[in-house]
Amino acid sequence: MPTPIVLKVNDTIIPATLNETVAAQDFKKRLPFVVSGYRSTFDYCCTADSGKFDPKEKQAGWKNGDITLAGGWFAVLFDGEEQSESYTDIMIIAHIDDEHLHLVRSLPQNVTFTVELA
């Protein structure tokens, strides 16, 4: 069953949902999770240990609002869906609905995310 979570940055609270992948369920055990990173063209990138995952659940591309954890990166993807198919080995662990993406897009250049159960 999908699990509601929130990402907190200062006073901004962004709702999201963890999926049922092995990686997402492993990540859930690490909550609350605190990580710092920076804004790039399509996402916020933060270095983080990947944890357990099933390689069969990796995919190419993402949807705007996806949250990934793979290859040593925790990423909150807010743009670039149309060009994303060329990116492979993507492990999606959660998703932020479109109605909340404006909160992500309005965050500062450098952030510290606190991810918690909702």
N, CA, C and O atoms as a Tinker XYZ file with bonds, in Angstrom:
   472  protein
     1  N      0.849000   -1.184000    0.000000    73     2
     2  CA     0.000000    0.000000    0.000000    64     1     3
     3  C      0.895000    1.247000    0.000000    63     2     4     5
     4  O      1.842000    1.321000    0.783000    81     3
     5  N      0.611000    2.215000   -0.856000    73     3     6
     6  CA     1.387000    3.467000   -0.879000    64     5     7
     7  C      1.342000    4.161000    0.486000    63     6     8     9
     8  O      0.355000    4.073000    1.217000    81     7
     9  N      2.434000    4.849000    0.806000    73     7    10
    10  CA     2.582000    5.478000    2.116000    64     9    11
    11  C      2.708000    6.990000    1.978000    63    10    12    13
    12  O      3.612000    7.456000    1.285000    81    11
    13  N      1.832000    7.778000    2.614000    73    11    14
    14  CA     1.961000    9.236000    2.575000    64    13    15
    15  C      3.188000    9.698000    3.367000    63    14    16    17
    16  O      3.448000    9.227000    4.475000    81    15
    17  N      3.929000   10.627000    2.773000    73    15    18
    18  CA     5.085000   11.243000    3.422000    64    17    19
    19  C      5.010000   12.748000    3.205000    63    18    20    21
    20  O      4.181000   13.231000    2.433000    81    19
    21  N      5.872000   13.480000    3.885000    73    19    22
    22  CA     6.030000   14.912000    3.628000    64    21    23
    23  C      7.517000   15.217000    3.530000    63    22    24    25
    24  O      8.345000   14.605000    4.204000    81    23
    25  N      7.830000   16.178000    2.672000    73    23    26
    26  CA     9.169000   16.736000    2.579000    64    25    27
    27  C      9.083000   18.133000    3.162000    63    26    28    29
    28  O      8.257000   18.940000    2.735000    81    27
    29  N      9.934000   18.420000    4.135000    73    27    30
    30  CA     9.933000   19.736000    4.771000    64    29    31
    31  C     11.220000   20.465000    4.421000    63    30    32    33
    32  O     12.314000   19.906000    4.496000    81    31
    33  N     11.062000   21.732000    4.035000    73    31    34
    34  CA    12.193000   22.629000    3.808000    64    33    35
    35  C     11.818000   23.940000    4.484000    63    34    36    37
    36  O     10.940000   24.659000    4.007000    81    35
    37  N     12.479000   24.251000    5.588000    73    35    38
    38  CA    12.119000   25.425000    6.389000    64    37    39
    39  C     10.638000   25.363000    6.717000    63    38    40    41
    40  O     10.198000   24.411000    7.361000    81    39
    41  N      9.847000   26.359000    6.292000    73    39    42
    42  CA     8.412000   26.382000    6.594000    64    41    43
    43  C      7.555000   25.757000    5.499000    63    42    44    45
    44  O      6.329000   25.750000    5.609000    81    43
    45  N      8.174000   25.236000    4.451000    73    43    46
    46  CA     7.434000   24.634000    3.341000    64    45    47
    47  C      7.258000   23.142000    3.592000    63    46    48    49
    48  O      8.218000   22.430000    3.887000    81    47
    49  N      6.012000   22.681000    3.470000    73    47    50
    50  CA     5.695000   21.263000    3.648000    64    49    51
    51  C      5.092000   20.753000    2.346000    63    50    52    53
    52  O      4.070000   21.257000    1.881000    81    51
    53  N      5.742000   19.740000    1.761000    73    51    54
    54  CA     5.349000   19.210000    0.457000    64    53    55
    55  C      4.870000   17.770000    0.638000    63    54    56    57
    56  O      5.660000   16.907000    1.019000    81    55
    57  N      3.581000   17.493000    0.370000    73    55    58
    58  CA     3.081000   16.123000    0.479000    64    57    59
    59  C      3.566000   15.272000   -0.696000    63    58    60    61
    60  O      3.716000   15.761000   -1.816000    81    59
    61  N      3.805000   14.005000   -0.421000    73    59    62
    62  CA     4.209000   13.051000   -1.452000    64    61    63
    63  C      3.741000   11.665000   -1.018000    63    62    64    65
    64  O      3.212000   11.490000    0.079000    81    63
    65  N      3.944000   10.681000   -1.898000    73    63    66
    66  CA     3.538000    9.312000   -1.603000    64    65    67
    67  C      4.645000    8.347000   -1.985000    63    66    68    69
    68  O      5.095000    8.336000   -3.131000    81    67
    69  N      5.091000    7.532000   -1.024000    73    67    70
    70  CA     6.043000    6.462000   -1.315000    64    69    71
    71  C      5.322000    5.358000   -2.073000    63    70    72    73
    72  O      4.166000    5.054000   -1.782000    81    71
    73  N      6.004000    4.757000   -3.046000    73    71    74
    74  CA     5.402000    3.652000   -3.790000    64    73    75
    75  C      5.739000    2.310000   -3.131000    63    74    76    77
    76  O      6.221000    2.268000   -2.000000    81    75
    77  N      5.481000    1.228000   -3.845000    73    75    78
    78  CA     5.645000   -0.114000   -3.292000    64    77    79
    79  C      6.945000   -0.795000   -3.705000    63    78    80    81
    80  O      7.112000   -1.986000   -3.441000    81    79
    81  N      7.867000   -0.085000   -4.342000    73    79    82
    82  CA     9.118000   -0.714000   -4.757000    64    81    83
    83  C      9.931000   -1.149000   -3.540000    63    82    84    85
    84  O      9.728000   -0.661000   -2.428000    81    83
    85  N     10.848000   -2.071000   -3.776000    73    83    86
    86  CA    11.758000   -2.512000   -2.718000    64    85    87
    87  C     12.530000   -1.317000   -2.173000    63    86    88    89
    88  O     12.700000   -1.181000   -0.961000    81    87
    89  N     12.997000   -0.451000   -3.070000    73    87    90
    90  CA    13.765000    0.732000   -2.657000    64    89    91
    91  C     12.935000    1.660000   -1.774000    63    90    92    93
    92  O     13.437000    2.182000   -0.778000    81    91
    93  N     11.669000    1.869000   -2.133000    73    91    94
    94  CA    10.801000    2.754000   -1.348000    64    93    95
    95  C     10.536000    2.173000    0.034000    63    94    96    97
    96  O     10.540000    2.896000    1.030000    81    95
    97  N     10.309000    0.880000    0.090000    73    95    98
    98  CA    10.032000    0.255000    1.383000    64    97    99
    99  C     11.275000    0.253000    2.272000    63    98   100   101
   100  O     11.165000    0.372000    3.492000    81    99
   101  N     12.458000    0.118000    1.665000    73    99   102
   102  CA    13.699000    0.223000    2.427000    64   101   103
   103  C     13.908000    1.660000    2.913000    63   102   104   105
   104  O     14.322000    1.885000    4.050000    81   103
   105  N     13.618000    2.625000    2.040000    73   103   106
   106  CA    13.750000    4.041000    2.394000    64   105   107
   107  C     12.834000    4.389000    3.570000    63   106   108   109
   108  O     13.219000    5.154000    4.454000    81   107
   109  N     11.645000    3.836000    3.577000    73   107   110
   110  CA    10.672000    4.091000    4.652000    64   109   111
   111  C     11.270000    3.771000    6.026000    63   110   112   113
   112  O     10.969000    4.446000    7.010000    81   111
   113  N     12.113000    2.746000    6.086000    73   111   114
   114  CA    12.752000    2.359000    7.350000    64   113   115
   115  C     13.762000    3.405000    7.815000    63   114   116   117
   116  O     14.148000    3.420000    8.984000    81   115
   117  N     14.192000    4.279000    6.904000    73   115   118
   118  CA    15.198000    5.293000    7.229000    64   117   119
   119  C     14.575000    6.615000    7.682000    63   118   120   121
   120  O     15.294000    7.553000    8.028000    81   119
   121  N     13.244000    6.693000    7.682000    73   119   122
   122  CA    12.576000    7.938000    8.057000    64   121   123
   123  C     12.599000    8.124000    9.568000    63   122   124   125
   124  O     12.503000    7.134000   10.292000    81   123
   125  N     12.721000    9.337000   10.071000    73   123   126
   126  CA    12.912000   10.575000    9.306000    64   125   127
   127  C     14.303000   10.619000    8.670000    63   126   128   129
   128  O     15.283000   10.133000    9.235000    81   127
   129  N     14.358000   11.213000    7.485000    73   127   130
   130  CA    15.556000   11.243000    6.650000    64   129   131
   131  C     15.886000   12.700000    6.361000    63   130   132   133
   132  O     15.029000   13.450000    5.893000    81   131
   133  N     17.115000   13.103000    6.633000    73   131   134
   134  CA    17.530000   14.490000    6.407000    64   133   135
   135  C     18.683000   14.485000    5.416000    63   134   136   137
   136  O     19.656000   13.751000    5.582000    81   135
   137  N     18.561000   15.320000    4.372000    73   135   138
   138  CA    19.580000   15.374000    3.329000    64   137   139
   139  C     19.638000   16.786000    2.759000    63   138   140   141
   140  O     18.613000   17.455000    2.630000    81   139
   141  N     20.834000   17.228000    2.421000    73   139   142
   142  CA    21.012000   18.568000    1.843000    64   141   143
   143  C     21.487000   18.456000    0.408000    63   142   144   145
   144  O     22.178000   17.508000    0.037000    81   143
   145  N     21.104000   19.441000   -0.395000    73   143   146
   146  CA    21.510000   19.439000   -1.793000    64   145   147
   147  C     21.252000   20.777000   -2.443000    63   146   148   149
   148  O     21.103000   21.799000   -1.773000    81   147
   149  N     21.203000   20.752000   -3.765000    73   147   150
   150  CA    21.110000   21.980000   -4.544000    64   149   151
   151  C     20.197000   21.787000   -5.752000    63   150   152   153
   152  O     19.921000   20.667000   -6.184000    81   151
   153  N     19.746000   22.904000   -6.270000    73   151   154
   154  CA    18.865000   22.906000   -7.436000    64   153   155
   155  C     19.696000   22.811000   -8.705000    63   154   156   157
   156  O     20.717000   23.485000   -8.845000    81   155
   157  N     19.246000   21.963000   -9.630000    73   155   158
   158  CA    19.822000   21.924000  -10.972000    64   157   159
   159  C     18.686000   22.176000  -11.963000    63   158   160   161
   160  O     17.609000   22.619000  -11.564000    81   159
   161  N     18.907000   21.908000  -13.209000    73   159   162
   162  CA    17.920000   22.241000  -14.241000    64   161   163
   163  C     16.559000   21.595000  -14.005000    63   162   164   165
   164  O     15.526000   22.258000  -14.102000    81   163
   165  N     16.560000   20.295000  -13.695000    73   163   166
   166  CA    15.313000   19.540000  -13.596000    64   165   167
   167  C     14.946000   19.102000  -12.183000    63   166   168   169
   168  O     13.831000   18.638000  -11.944000    81   167
   169  N     15.888000   19.249000  -11.241000    73   167   170
   170  CA    15.653000   18.632000   -9.941000    64   169   171
   171  C     16.484000   19.258000   -8.836000    63   170   172   173
   172  O     17.314000   20.140000   -9.058000    81   171
   173  N     16.224000   18.764000   -7.645000    73   171   174
   174  CA    17.106000   19.021000   -6.508000    64   173   175
   175  C     17.897000   17.738000   -6.301000    63   174   176   177
   176  O     17.313000   16.667000   -6.137000    81   175
   177  N     19.221000   17.840000   -6.307000    73   175   178
   178  CA    20.120000   16.693000   -6.173000    64   177   179
   179  C     20.763000   16.701000   -4.799000    63   178   180   181
   180  O     21.264000   17.728000   -4.341000    81   179
   181  N     20.744000   15.557000   -4.149000    73   179   182
   182  CA    21.335000   15.416000   -2.823000    64   181   183
   183  C     22.067000   14.076000   -2.772000    63   182   184   185
   184  O     21.517000   13.062000   -3.201000    81   183
   185  N     23.288000   14.056000   -2.260000    73   183   186
   186  CA    23.988000   12.780000   -2.137000    64   185   187
   187  C     23.370000   11.972000   -1.003000    63   186   188   189
   188  O     23.078000   12.500000    0.070000    81   187
   189  N     23.176000   10.673000   -1.266000    73   187   190
   190  CA    22.552000    9.790000   -0.277000    64   189   191
   191  C     22.850000    8.339000   -0.632000    63   190   192   193
   192  O     22.922000    7.984000   -1.808000    81   191
   193  N     23.023000    7.511000    0.378000    73   191   194
   194  CA    23.185000    6.083000    0.136000    64   193   195
   195  C     21.907000    5.530000   -0.475000    63   194   196   197
   196  O     20.804000    5.864000   -0.042000    81   195
   197  N     22.065000    4.685000   -1.480000    73   195   198
   198  CA    20.906000    4.158000   -2.198000    64   197   199
   199  C     20.090000    3.163000   -1.389000    63   198   200   201
   200  O     18.864000    3.156000   -1.498000    81   199
   201  N     20.718000    2.331000   -0.589000    73   199   202
   202  CA    19.971000    1.333000    0.160000    64   201   203
   203  C     19.634000    0.133000   -0.708000    63   202   204   205
   204  O     20.208000   -0.048000   -1.782000    81   203
   205  N     18.702000   -0.684000   -0.238000    73   203   206
   206  CA    18.294000   -1.894000   -0.961000    64   205   207
   207  C     17.367000   -1.525000   -2.110000    63   206   208   209
   208  O     16.583000   -0.581000   -2.014000    81   207
   209  N     17.470000   -2.294000   -3.213000    73   207   210
   210  CA    16.559000   -2.107000   -4.338000    64   209   211
   211  C     16.563000   -3.354000   -5.201000    63   210   212   213
   212  O     17.476000   -4.176000   -5.117000    81   211
   213  N     15.544000   -3.492000   -6.027000    73   211   214
   214  CA    15.450000   -4.569000   -7.008000    64   213   215
   215  C     15.818000   -3.979000   -8.359000    63   214   216   217
   216  O     15.105000   -3.101000   -8.845000    81   215
   217  N     16.910000   -4.426000   -8.991000    73   215   218
   218  CA    17.327000   -3.855000  -10.273000    64   217   219
   219  C     16.234000   -3.921000  -11.345000    63   218   220   221
   220  O     16.224000   -3.101000  -12.263000    81   219
   221  N     15.321000   -4.882000  -11.236000    73   219   222
   222  CA    14.234000   -5.005000  -12.218000    64   221   223
   223  C     13.234000   -3.852000  -12.119000    63   222   224   225
   224  O     12.452000   -3.628000  -13.043000    81   223
   225  N     13.256000   -3.122000  -11.003000    73   223   226
   226  CA    12.316000   -2.013000  -10.817000    64   225   227
   227  C     12.862000   -0.681000  -11.332000    63   226   228   229
   228  O     12.166000    0.333000  -11.299000    81   227
   229  N     14.109000   -0.687000  -11.808000    73   227   230
   230  CA    14.659000    0.543000  -12.393000    64   229   231
   231  C     14.010000    0.790000  -13.744000    63   230   232   233
   232  O     13.506000   -0.136000  -14.379000    81   231
   233  N     14.024000    2.041000  -14.180000    73   231   234
   234  CA    13.391000    2.393000  -15.448000    64   233   235
   235  C     14.156000    3.519000  -16.117000    63   234   236   237
   236  O     15.070000    4.106000  -15.539000    81   235
   237  N     13.762000    3.804000  -17.346000    73   235   238
   238  CA    14.290000    4.967000  -18.059000    64   237   239
   239  C     13.264000    6.084000  -17.939000    63   238   240   241
   240  O     12.068000    5.857000  -18.118000    81   239
   241  N     13.732000    7.288000  -17.637000    73   239   242
   242  CA    12.860000    8.456000  -17.580000    64   241   243
   243  C     12.106000    8.593000  -16.274000    63   242   244   245
   244  O     12.136000    7.722000  -15.405000    81   243
   245  N     11.421000    9.737000  -16.175000    73   243   246
   246  CA    10.636000   10.051000  -14.985000    64   245   247
   247  C      9.451000   10.918000  -15.366000    63   246   248   249
   248  O      9.358000   11.419000  -16.486000    81   247
   249  N      8.559000   11.082000  -14.421000    73   247   250
   250  CA     7.448000   12.031000  -14.528000    64   249   251
   251  C      7.780000   13.192000  -13.600000    63   250   252   253
   252  O      8.366000   12.996000  -12.536000    81   251
   253  N      7.404000   14.401000  -14.007000    73   251   254
   254  CA     7.598000   15.547000  -13.119000    64   253   255
   255  C      6.898000   15.247000  -11.794000    63   254   256   257
   256  O      5.732000   14.852000  -11.771000    81   255
   257  N      7.616000   15.436000  -10.706000    73   255   258
   258  CA     7.093000   15.117000   -9.382000    64   257   259
   259  C      7.663000   13.838000   -8.797000    63   258   260   261
   260  O      7.460000   13.556000   -7.616000    81   259
   261  N      8.380000   13.053000   -9.610000    73   259   262
   262  CA     8.975000   11.825000   -9.087000    64   261   263
   263  C     10.125000   12.140000   -8.131000    63   262   264   265
   264  O     10.825000   13.143000   -8.277000    81   263
   265  N     10.295000   11.268000   -7.167000    73   263   266
   266  CA    11.423000   11.320000   -6.238000    64   265   267
   267  C     12.203000   10.032000   -6.453000    63   266   268   269
   268  O     11.637000    8.940000   -6.418000    81   267
   269  N     13.511000   10.168000   -6.675000    73   267   270
   270  CA    14.333000    9.001000   -6.968000    64   269   271
   271  C     15.431000    8.826000   -5.925000    63   270   272   273
   272  O     15.840000    9.773000   -5.253000    81   271
   273  N     15.888000    7.594000   -5.814000    73   271   274
   274  CA    17.009000    7.268000   -4.937000    64   273   275
   275  C     17.798000    6.166000   -5.625000    63   274   276   277
   276  O     17.388000    5.005000   -5.624000    81   275
   277  N     18.929000    6.532000   -6.212000    73   275   278
   278  CA    19.753000    5.558000   -6.936000    64   277   279
   279  C     21.110000    6.165000   -7.238000    63   278   280   281
   280  O     21.254000    7.382000   -7.353000    81   279
   281  N     22.092000    5.302000   -7.362000    73   279   282
   282  CA    23.414000    5.750000   -7.771000    64   281   283
   283  C     24.048000    6.771000   -6.851000    63   282   284   285
   284  O     24.883000    7.565000   -7.284000    81   283
   285  N     23.657000    6.759000   -5.578000    73   283   286
   286  CA    24.216000    7.710000   -4.624000    64   285   287
   287  C     23.530000    9.059000   -4.596000    63   286   288   289
   288  O     24.043000   10.007000   -4.000000    81   287
   289  N     22.359000    9.157000   -5.245000    73   287   290
   290  CA    21.634000   10.431000   -5.304000    64   289   291
   291  C     20.188000   10.272000   -4.863000    63   290   292   293
   292  O     19.507000    9.324000   -5.256000    81   291
   293  N     19.730000   11.201000   -4.048000    73   291   294
   294  CA    18.315000   11.409000   -3.739000    64   293   295
   295  C     17.933000   12.622000   -4.567000    63   294   296   297
   296  O     18.550000   13.679000   -4.433000    81   295
   297  N     16.929000   12.492000   -5.418000    73   295   298
   298  CA    16.560000   13.598000   -6.304000    64   297   299
   299  C     15.056000   13.832000   -6.276000    63   298   300   301
   300  O     14.261000   12.892000   -6.274000    81   299
   301  N     14.687000   15.112000   -6.254000    73   299   302
   302  CA    13.293000   15.532000   -6.342000    64   301   303
   303  C     13.150000   16.197000   -7.706000    63   302   304   305
   304  O     13.623000   17.314000   -7.915000    81   303
   305  N     12.494000   15.500000   -8.632000    73   303   306
   306  CA    12.397000   15.925000  -10.033000    64   305   307
   307  C     11.143000   16.760000  -10.250000    63   306   308   309
   308  O     10.027000   16.277000  -10.063000    81   307
   309  N     11.330000   18.005000  -10.643000    73   307   310
   310  CA    10.188000   18.901000  -10.827000    64   309   311
   311  C      9.987000   19.314000  -12.280000    63   310   312   313
   312  O      9.019000   20.011000  -12.582000    81   311
   313  N     10.863000   18.910000  -13.180000    73   311   314
   314  CA    10.776000   19.316000  -14.583000    64   313   315
   315  C     11.543000   18.313000  -15.441000    63   314   316   317
   316  O     12.192000   17.411000  -14.912000    81   315
   317  N     11.469000   18.470000  -16.772000    73   315   318
   318  CA    12.272000   17.678000  -17.687000    64   317   319
   319  C     11.702000   16.345000  -18.104000    63   318   320   321
   320  O     12.387000   15.560000  -18.760000    81   319
   321  N     10.460000   16.068000  -17.739000    73   319   322
   322  CA     9.845000   14.786000  -18.079000    64   321   323
   323  C      9.965000   14.477000  -19.572000    63   322   324   325
   324  O     10.236000   13.339000  -19.955000    81   323
   325  N      9.762000   15.493000  -20.409000    73   323   326
   326  CA     9.745000   15.295000  -21.858000    64   325   327
   327  C     11.094000   14.817000  -22.393000    63   326   328   329
   328  O     11.134000   14.094000  -23.389000    81   327
   329  N     12.188000   15.202000  -21.760000    73   327   330
   330  CA    13.525000   14.833000  -22.207000    64   329   331
   331  C     14.113000   13.679000  -21.400000    63   330   332   333
   332  O     15.268000   13.315000  -21.621000    81   331
   333  N     13.374000   13.106000  -20.493000    73   331   334
   334  CA    13.952000   12.203000  -19.498000    64   333   335
   335  C     14.218000   10.778000  -19.977000    63   334   336   337
   336  O     14.939000   10.043000  -19.302000    81   335
   337  N     13.672000   10.366000  -21.101000    73   335   338
   338  CA    13.829000    8.979000  -21.544000    64   337   339
   339  C     15.283000    8.573000  -21.742000    63   338   340   341
   340  O     15.605000    7.388000  -21.667000    81   339
   341  N     16.162000    9.530000  -21.993000    73   339   342
   342  CA    17.576000    9.192000  -22.205000    64   341   343
   343  C     18.297000    8.890000  -20.890000    63   342   344   345
   344  O     19.427000    8.401000  -20.905000    81   343
   345  N     17.659000    9.174000  -19.762000    73   343   346
   346  CA    18.239000    8.870000  -18.455000    64   345   347
   347  C     17.789000    7.464000  -18.046000    63   346   348   349
   348  O     16.595000    7.197000  -17.917000    81   347
   349  N     18.758000    6.577000  -17.847000    73   347   350
   350  CA    18.421000    5.197000  -17.493000    64   349   351
   351  C     18.809000    4.928000  -16.041000    63   350   352   353
   352  O     19.398000    5.778000  -15.373000    81   351
   353  N     18.475000    3.752000  -15.577000    73   351   354
   354  CA    18.768000    3.352000  -14.195000    64   353   355
   355  C     18.113000    4.265000  -13.170000    63   354   356   357
   356  O     18.701000    4.564000  -12.131000    81   355
   357  N     16.901000    4.705000  -13.461000    73   355   358
   358  CA    16.143000    5.560000  -12.547000    64   357   359
   359  C     15.350000    4.668000  -11.587000    63   358   360   361
   360  O     14.621000    3.774000  -12.019000    81   359
   361  N     15.495000    4.914000  -10.306000    73   359   362
   362  CA    14.742000    4.177000   -9.290000    64   361   363
   363  C     13.797000    5.150000   -8.597000    63   362   364   365
   364  O     14.208000    5.927000   -7.735000    81   363
   365  N     12.544000    5.097000   -8.982000    73   363   366
   366  CA    11.541000    6.001000   -8.416000    64   365   367
   367  C     11.011000    5.393000   -7.121000    63   366   368   369
   368  O     10.576000    4.242000   -7.085000    81   367
   369  N     11.060000    6.199000   -6.054000    73   367   370
   370  CA    10.573000    5.715000   -4.754000    64   369   371
   371  C      9.307000    6.433000   -4.295000    63   370   372   373
   372  O      8.605000    5.949000   -3.408000    81   371
   373  N      9.012000    7.595000   -4.904000    73   371   374
   374  CA     7.859000    8.376000   -4.438000    64   373   375
   375  C      7.433000    9.358000   -5.523000    63   374   376   377
   376  O      8.103000    9.509000   -6.545000    81   375
   377  N      6.305000   10.022000   -5.279000    73   375   378
   378  CA     5.800000   10.999000   -6.244000    64   377   379
   379  C      5.097000   12.145000   -5.511000    63   378   380   381
   380  O      4.403000   11.949000   -4.514000    81   379
   381  N      5.306000   13.345000   -6.050000    73   379   382
   382  CA     4.616000   14.557000   -5.600000    64   381   383
   383  C      3.584000   14.888000   -6.668000    63   382   384   385
   384  O      3.936000   15.013000   -7.841000    81   383
   385  N      2.325000   15.031000   -6.289000    73   383   386
   386  CA     1.274000   15.355000   -7.259000    64   385   387
   387  C      1.509000   16.724000   -7.883000    63   386   388   389
   388  O      2.088000   17.617000   -7.263000    81   387
   389  N      1.045000   16.873000   -9.132000    73   387   390
   390  CA     1.212000   18.120000   -9.886000    64   389   391
   391  C      0.766000   19.345000   -9.094000    63   390   392   393
   392  O      1.394000   20.401000   -9.180000    81   391
   393  N     -0.307000   19.214000   -8.329000    73   391   394
   394  CA    -0.849000   20.365000   -7.599000    64   393   395
   395  C      0.113000   20.901000   -6.537000    63   394   396   397
   396  O     -0.075000   22.012000   -6.041000    81   395
   397  N      1.142000   20.124000   -6.185000    73   395   398
   398  CA     2.110000   20.559000   -5.172000    64   397   399
   399  C      3.483000   20.898000   -5.752000    63   398   400   401
   400  O      4.377000   21.311000   -5.014000    81   399
   401  N      3.659000   20.730000   -7.064000    73   399   402
   402  CA     4.976000   20.983000   -7.666000    64   401   403
   403  C      5.396000   22.443000   -7.572000    63   402   404   405
   404  O      6.591000   22.737000   -7.559000    81   403
   405  N      4.437000   23.365000   -7.507000    73   403   406
   406  CA     4.798000   24.783000   -7.365000    64   405   407
   407  C      5.584000   25.020000   -6.072000    63   406   408   409
   408  O      6.421000   25.921000   -6.007000    81   407
   409  N      5.313000   24.215000   -5.049000    73   407   410
   410  CA     6.056000   24.335000   -3.793000    64   409   411
   411  C      7.525000   23.967000   -3.994000    63   410   412   413
   412  O      8.414000   24.617000   -3.444000    81   411
   413  N      7.773000   22.928000   -4.778000    73   411   414
   414  CA     9.148000   22.511000   -5.066000    64   413   415
   415  C      9.845000   23.571000   -5.907000    63   414   416   417
   416  O     10.980000   23.953000   -5.621000    81   415
   417  N      9.165000   24.040000   -6.939000    73   415   418
   418  CA     9.771000   25.021000   -7.850000    64   417   419
   419  C     10.102000   26.337000   -7.151000    63   418   420   421
   420  O     10.955000   27.087000   -7.625000    81   419
   421  N      9.445000   26.626000   -6.040000    73   419   422
   422  CA     9.680000   27.893000   -5.336000    64   421   423
   423  C     10.766000   27.789000   -4.256000    63   422   424   425
   424  O     11.048000   28.773000   -3.572000    81   423
   425  N     11.365000   26.627000   -4.101000    73   423   426
   426  CA    12.404000   26.457000   -3.081000    64   425   427
   427  C     13.683000   27.188000   -3.480000    63   426   428   429
   428  O     13.904000   27.446000   -4.664000    81   427
   429  N     14.530000   27.526000   -2.502000    73   427   430
   430  CA    15.789000   28.221000   -2.803000    64   429   431
   431  C     16.796000   27.302000   -3.503000    63   430   432   433
   432  O     16.564000   26.102000   -3.655000    81   431
   433  N     17.905000   27.886000   -3.919000    73   431   434
   434  CA    18.959000   27.154000   -4.633000    64   433   435
   435  C     19.519000   25.994000   -3.803000    63   434   436   437
   436  O     19.680000   24.887000   -4.316000    81   435
   437  N     19.809000   26.240000   -2.553000    73   435   438
   438  CA    20.346000   25.216000   -1.652000    64   437   439
   439  C     19.289000   24.862000   -0.618000    63   438   440   441
   440  O     18.667000   25.744000   -0.025000    81   439
   441  N     19.089000   23.556000   -0.406000    73   439   442
   442  CA    18.019000   23.109000    0.484000    64   441   443
   443  C     18.493000   22.000000    1.414000    63   442   444   445
   444  O     19.473000   21.305000    1.145000    81   443
   445  N     17.767000   21.859000    2.512000    73   443   446
   446  CA    17.866000   20.676000    3.358000    64   445   447
   447  C     16.459000   20.110000    3.463000    63   446   448   449
   448  O     15.557000   20.754000    3.999000    81   447
   449  N     16.281000   18.895000    2.946000    73   447   450
   450  CA    14.997000   18.207000    3.022000    64   449   451
   451  C     14.963000   17.361000    4.287000    63   450   452   453
   452  O     15.928000   16.669000    4.613000    81   451
   453  N     13.843000   17.425000    4.993000    73   451   454
   454  CA    13.541000   16.466000    6.045000    64   453   455
   455  C     12.340000   15.679000    5.546000    63   454   456   457
   456  O     11.269000   16.247000    5.331000    81   455
   457  N     12.510000   14.382000    5.360000    73   455   458
   458  CA    11.440000   13.523000    4.850000    64   457   459
   459  C     10.910000   12.715000    6.027000    63   458   460   461
   460  O     11.666000   12.049000    6.735000    81   459
   461  N      9.580000   12.790000    6.224000    73   459   462
   462  CA     8.937000   12.116000    7.355000    64   461   463
   463  C      7.653000   11.451000    6.900000    63   462   464   465
   464  O      7.114000   11.782000    5.844000    81   463
   465  N      7.165000   10.515000    7.696000    73   463   466
   466  CA     5.828000    9.982000    7.466000    64   465   467
   467  C      4.824000   11.103000    7.683000    63   466   468   469
   468  O      5.008000   11.945000    8.562000    81   467
   469  N      3.768000   11.115000    6.887000    73   467   470
   470  CA     2.750000   12.168000    7.010000    64   469   471
   471  C      1.875000   11.909000    8.222000    63   470   472
   472  O      0.958000   12.683000    8.498000    81   471
